[in-house]
Every structure is written in C-alpha cells, then in structure tokens.
Amino acid sequence: MAAEGPGAKATKANVNLSTADFSLEHYVAVTTEGESAGLEQLFAEDFNQKIQATNAQSHNREAVIKSLKKQKGEKLNCTVSTAIIEESADYMVAKVTLKFENFTKTDLVTLERVGNDWKVSKSINSYK
C-alpha cells in the first residue's frame, strides 16, 4: 500500500463546531449533502444512532462514521427543515425533517458541549 501523501487525511479537516447551531448545520450537511470533512470531530465518543422501524436498529459512532464516509459527495433528493426543540448552555435537541417524494424521515438529534466544541451525541430516526 502506498504511503499517504499530503491531503490524504482530508476527512480529518477541522470544522467550526464552536456553537450548537454550527454543529447542527454541519450535521445536516454531513447527512444530506455528502460532506465528509470533520466527521470524527462532529460525533461524540459515546454517539449512538437508533432507527425506529419494523426492525429497530442501533449503530455506534464507528459504524455511522464509516457509513457516512461511503456517502461522500452524495446529495439526497429531499427537502430539509430543522427546528430547535430544547436548548440550554450545554445541550440542544433538534428535529431534522427530510421530506422525500414518497416518505419522510425525522431525525431527533442531541448535541452536547464538549470542551469548546459542540458534538452530536445521539440521533433517533423514524420514517413515515
């Protein structure tokens, strides 16, 4: 295998996660627009994703990051809206709604302040 040259670790680029709003905006870009910069930085170490469906699923941080890296550059054909449900100095809960032609995905996202950054610590998805 060839040695990694400059730029080979582009996915480890620093992104500005200094506010909950910046982190939420970046999370939406990562999950809907195929953005891959700062993936490791965005998700908390104990991140967990739950998918509420007929066969409920749960994914840890590593699995979600691996999946999102595979989707690099892929933009979803949907309308995205976000709403802040609850917000304090150290955490935020937001509802991200993705409306596709035949279904809607709702993602309840919890963000927490970790040091100087805001990280996504939990995601619960449901489909209609």
N, C-alpha and C positions, 0 to 999 in steps of 0.2 A: 504494500500500500504506500502511496506517495506521501511525503511529509506535507503537513498543512502549511500553506503559504499565507501571506497577509490577506486578510479579508475572509479567510476560511471560516472564521467563527462569527459571521455576520449576525447570527441569531442571538448572540450574547451582547449585542449593542445596548447601551444604556438608553432608557427612555425615561421621560419625566413622569414620575409617579408620586410627586410631592403633594398632590391633593386627591381626594376621593373622586372628584369629577374627572381629573386627568386619567386616573386608573380605570374608571368605568368606561371612558371614551376609548382607551386603548384596548380594554377587554372586548368591546363591541367590534373594533377594527380587527382584532385577532380572530374572533369567532365568526365574523360575517364577511370580511374583506380579504382574508388570507394573509394578513400581516403576520410576520414571524419575528420581528425584532423584539427583544426583551421578554421572550416567553418565560424563561427561568426567573426573571426579575419580577414578573407580574403575579405569579402564583405563590401563595404562602406554602411553607414546608408541609403543613398538615392539610393542604387543599383536598377537598373531596367533592365529586360531582355525582349527583343522583339523578337518574332518569326514571320518572314515574310513567310507566306504561304497563301493558298487559304483563310483560316480563320485566319487572323492575330491575334496573341495573345500577351499579355503583362503580365509579372509576376513581383511582387515586391520581395524585399530581403527575407522576411519571407517565401514566397511560394517556392522560389528557394532553400533556405537552407533546408526546410522541405523535398522537393523532393530529394535533394542530400543525405540527411541522410538515406532515404529509399533505396538508391542505394549503401549503404556502402558495400565495398568488391566486387562489380560487375565491371568487366573489360569489356569494349566494344571491340568487334571484328572489329577493324578498324586500318588503318594506320594514324598516326597523324603527321602533319607538322605545324610548326609555322614560321611566318615571321613578322618582325617589320615593320610597315608602317610608323610610325612617332614617334619620341622620343625627349623629352626635359628634363630639370632638374626636372620637376614636373608632367609630364604625359607621357603616352605611349599608342599608338594604335597598336594592334597586330592582325594579321589574323591567326586564328587557323583552319586548314582544317582537317576534319575527313573523310577519304575515306573508305566507306563500300563496300560490294560486289555489291550492286545494286543502291547505291546513294552516294552523297557527301554532308556533312554538313559543311557550312562555318560559323564561329563564329568570328565576329569583336568584339574585347574586348578592352575596355578603362580602363586603370589603372591610378590612381592618387596618388600622395604623400599626405598622411595624417599624419602629425607629423613626426615620424621616420619610419613609415611603408608605404608600397605601398598597395593600396586596389583596388579591381575590382569595378568600378563604373557603368559600362554599358556593356551589351552584346546584340548583334544583330545577330540572327541566320537566315540562309537561306538554302534551300535544292535544290539540282539538281538531 
